[in-house]
Amino acid sequence: MTTYKMAKSGKPKKWMGAAVKRPGALTAKAKRAGQSPMAFARKHYHDSGLTGDQARFAVNAQKGKD
């Protein structure tokens, strides 16, 4: 059973949508590099800075879907 933190309204918080500040930014970077978004994210997982943050979020969010 999955548990969710509830907002004051009694509905689950939609924190993932709020965590993404620039939707599509990682995909655009991957497209410029000629890679798929997940291949790009795995390659840049250990980078510092914004690209590394985006890559770690993408890889960890994908783990949650499985």
C-alpha positions in Angstrom: 0.0 0.0 0.0 1.3 3.4 -0.9 0.9 6.2 1.6 0.8 9.9 0.6 1.2 13.0 2.7 -2.1 14.8 2.7 -2.5 18.5 2.1 -4.8 20.5 4.4 -7.6 19.9 2.0 -7.4 16.2 2.5 -6.0 15.5 -1.0 -2.5 14.1 -1.7 0.1 16.7 -2.4 1.2 16.9 -6.0 4.8 17.7 -5.1 6.4 16.2 -8.3 4.8 18.8 -10.5 6.0 21.6 -8.2 9.5 20.1 -8.1 9.9 20.5 -11.9 10.9 24.2 -12.4 11.5 24.1 -16.2 9.5 21.3 -17.8 11.2 20.0 -20.9 14.6 21.5 -20.2 16.4 18.2 -19.8 14.7 16.8 -22.9 15.9 19.8 -24.9 19.4 19.3 -23.7 19.3 15.7 -24.6 17.9 16.5 -28.0 20.8 18.9 -28.7 23.2 16.2 -27.6 21.5 13.7 -29.9 20.5 11.3 -27.1 17.4 10.1 -25.5 16.4 12.0 -22.3 17.1 8.9 -20.1 20.4 8.2 -21.7 21.4 11.8 -21.2 20.2 11.7 -17.6 22.2 8.6 -16.8 25.3 10.1 -18.3 25.0 13.3 -16.3 23.7 11.7 -13.1 26.9 12.6 -11.1 27.3 16.1 -12.6 27.2 19.1 -10.3 24.9 22.1 -11.0 21.5 22.3 -12.6 22.0 19.6 -15.2 23.1 17.1 -12.5 20.0 18.0 -10.4 17.7 17.5 -13.4 19.4 14.2 -14.3 19.1 12.9 -10.8 15.5 13.9 -10.5 14.7 12.2 -13.9 16.4 9.0 -13.0 14.9 8.8 -9.5 11.4 9.7 -10.9 11.7 6.9 -13.4 12.5 4.5 -10.6 9.2 5.4 -8.9 7.2 4.5 -12.1 8.5 0.9 -12.2 
